[in-house]
Amino acid sequence: MKGIFISVVAVLLFACLSGCASYKMIKIPEKREGAPDAVIAEMKAAQVVFLGEVHDNKDHHKLQLEIIRRLDEAGASLALGLEMFGADKQKELDKWVFGEMDEDEFTEVYYKGWLMPWSQYKKIFLYAKAKKIPLVGLNISWSIIRQVVKGGVKSLGPEEAKGLEGVKCDADKHYEMLIRDAMSGHNHAKTAIAGKDDAYKNFCEAQMVWDTIMARRVTEYMKENPERTVVVLAGGAHAWKRGIPRSIKKLSPAAAFNFVVVMPEITEKLYLENVDAEDTDYLWVDP
């Protein structure tokens, strides 16, 4: 399928679901407000839409749901790619979508791999179930991430390292800033890296492993389901262009995938004055 990698950051006005504040989406590099219908049309035409988030920000999830709903109503054939589920939970995700698992059972699976309250994502998962939108687990085992944080990619066994050949800490200065900030926010990282001189390198490698595995899962799903638009829900450090999208380009350098990246404004990290087209296609801000 022919496509292009779209480099835009946008500001778009969305009227969210009940209880959600209005947002503006600013289009980069123009840094102008985009028309909602035009932005949804652009997303619908894409192979992958990345919707970044701060995991514990409920308004981010409300806006994600609103975008998913609008794309669905516009006739897009959707699938949701999920950071909060590993590929090993695909069977459970399928059962949920097809009504073979109740909410109590599904939340039990959810909490085995994710610490954020179920309430943050509940409406998104209920909507996917109601509309039979496929859910795709993107993540890797937490045990592998913890091992890389502790000892780097070189510490993985042959089976664990399969598919991770060549993965290294090659983040640019902008991504490095986010990685160093993220180090302080992950409890497993703080425990594993305490007192280690190579703490940053290992944590950076873990981030690259994370991005690479999710990129591979997205790429595989796109190839198997070319008619779908995959909406990826992931933390901002993964969803921006320097994260999973960059890893997809590295995995498939000959392919020209069509992406739209949407990132929330994050105070002191990613905001209108410092964002550019290397970061995202759209920036959503709270006016």
N, C-alpha and C positions, 0 to 999 in steps of 0.2 A: 504494500500500500504506500502510495506516495504521500509525503507530508513534509512539514517544515518544523523546525524547533522555534517556537514563538518566544521572543524575549520581550516581555512587557510587564509593567507593574501598573495596576489600574485602580482607579477609585470609582466605585459604582454605587448607586443608591439602591439598597434593598430594603423593602419593608418586610421585616422578619415575622416569624410566627408570634402568636400571642405572648406578650411579656418580653419580647426581644427589642432592644434599642435599634433605631435606624442606623444604617452604616452607609458610608460613601466608599466607592471603589475608585481609586485613582489609577489611571493608566500611565505606565512608565514606558519609554522615557519622556513622553509628552507631558506627564503629570497634569492630566486634565480628567475631568469627570466623564466616565463613559455612560452611554445609554444602556439601561438594564437589558432591554430586549436584544441589543446588539452583542452585549457581552455573553448572554446565555447562548445566542446563536454561535458565537465563536467557540464556546465551551462544547456545545453539541457537536461541532465539526471536528473536535480534537479526538485523538486516540486516548490521551490521558489528561485528566485534570487533577492537579495537586492542590489540595486545600489544607494549608498549614494551620496549626493550632498551638495554643498553650493548653496543655492537657486539662488543667483544672479551671479553665475559663468557660463558664457555661454559655456565655454569649457567643463564643466562637463556635460551639457545637450547634447552637440555634441557627446561626448563619449557615453552617455547613448543611444542616437539614433543609434550610430554605433553598439553597442552591440545588441540592439533590432533587427536591420536590419540583422546582421550576424546570430542571432538565428533564425529569420524568414526564411532566405535563407537556413539555415541548416535543415529546416523542422520541427522546434519546433512548437507545438500548443500553442501559446502564449496568455496571458491576461496581461494587465498592471494594477497594483494596485497603486492608486494615493493618496498621502497625500493631494494634493491641492484641492481635492473634497470630500465632505461629502457623507455619504451613502444616504442622502436625495436627492441627485442630480443624483441618478442612472438612473432615467428615461431619463434625459437630456443627460447623457453620452451614453445611448443606441441609442437615436435618432441621435446623432452626428455620431456614428460609422456606422449606417445604412443609412446615407445620408438624414435624415429627418429634419436636422437643418443646416442652413448655418453658415458661419464663424462669421458673425456679431452677430447672435443670441447666438452662443456658447461662444464667448468671453464675452458677457454680463453675462452669467451664471458663467463663469470662474472668473470674477472680483468681483462677489458677495461673493466669499469665499477666494480669494487669492490676495495678493498685488503685487506679482512680475510681471513685464511686460509680457504680452502675448508672445512677441517675444522670450522670453527665452525657451518656451515650444512648440511654434507653429509647428515646423517641426516634433516633436514627435507626436503631435495630428493629423497632416495631414497624417503622415505615417500610424498611427493606422486606420484612416478612410479609406485610400486607400486600406489597406490590410484587413479591417474588423476584426481588432484585438480588442477583448472586453476590455472595460475600466471599472475598478471597483473603485468606490469611497470608501475610507477607513476611512475618518476622522469623527470626532464628531463635533457637533455644537459648534461654537466659544463662544456662550453664556454660555455653560457648562464649557468650559475651563476657561473663565474669572471668573466665579463664584468660581471655585476651587482655582484659583490663589488668589482670594480675601478672601475666607473663608474656604478653605480646602474641602475635600470630604464630611465631616460631614455637610456642609452647603447646600448640594444638597437636593432637595425634593425627595420623594419616587420614582416618575416616572423617574426623571433625574438620580438617583443613581442606577437604575435597571441594573444589570450586572456588577456593579462595587464593589460588596461586597468583602471586604478583600483587596482592593487596598490601598496601603500605600506608604510612602516614604521609600523605602528599597534599594535605589541606593548604589552601592559600591563606594569606594573613587574615582575611575576613572570616573564613570558616574557623581558623585557629582561635579567634576571639570568642566565638560561640562555644567551641569545644572546651576552652579553659573555663568559661562560665558554667557550662553544663557539668563539669567535673565536680563542682561544689554542690550540685543538686542531686546527685545520684548516691544513695546510701551504699550500694554495693561497691561503687567506685571508691568512695572515701575509705572504706575498710580495706579494700585490696591495694590501694596505692599509698597508704600511709607510710611515710619515710622512704619511699623509693625515688631514686634519682631519675629513673626513666618513666615516671608516672605519666607525664604528658604524652610521650610517644606511645605508650601502651593504650592509654585511653583514646588517643587519636586513632590508633589502629582499630580499636573496638568500634569506633564510630564509622570508619571506612568499611569494616566487615558488615556492620548493620546496614549501611547504605547499599552495599554491593548485593547482599542477599535479597533485600527488598526490591532492588532494581531487577535482579534476575527473575524474581517471581512475577513482577509486573510484565517484563518482556515476554516470558513464557506464556502468560495468560493472553497478552495481546496477539501473539502469533497463533494461538489456538482459537481465539475468539475475535477475529478482525472486525466483526460487525459491532462490537461493544465499545462504549466509551467508559474507560476505567476511571472512577473518581477515587483518588487516594487520600485517605485521612491519616495524617501523620504529624508528629511534632514539627515545629518550624525549622529546627536544625536539620531535619531530614527532607522536608518538603520543598525547601527553597532550591533554586537552580544549582547551587553548589553541592547539594546533597544527592538524593536519589536520581534526579534528572541527569546530573553529571555522570553518575555511575552507569546509567542506561546508555549514554553516549559512548562511554568507554567499553561497555560490553558489546555494543553493536555499532562500531564506528562507520560501517558502510550503510547503515540505515538512516533515514531521515524521518524520525518520528515527529508527530505533530503534538505538542504539549501546550497546555495553558497552566501557569503556576499562579496561585492566589495565596498571598501571605497576609496575616494580620499585622497591624502596626504594633510593635513591641517596644514599650518605652525604654529608651537608652540603648536599644540594640538594633532595631530595624524600624525606622520611622521615615516620614515623607522627605525630610531634608537630607537624609544620608543614603536613601535607597537608589539603586539604578537597575538597568536592564539585565545586569549580570546576576541579580538577586531573584527577581520575580517578574511576572507579567502583570499582575494586579496587586495593589496594596489596599486592604480594606482598613478604613479608619472610622473611629467613632466621632462624629462631629460635635 
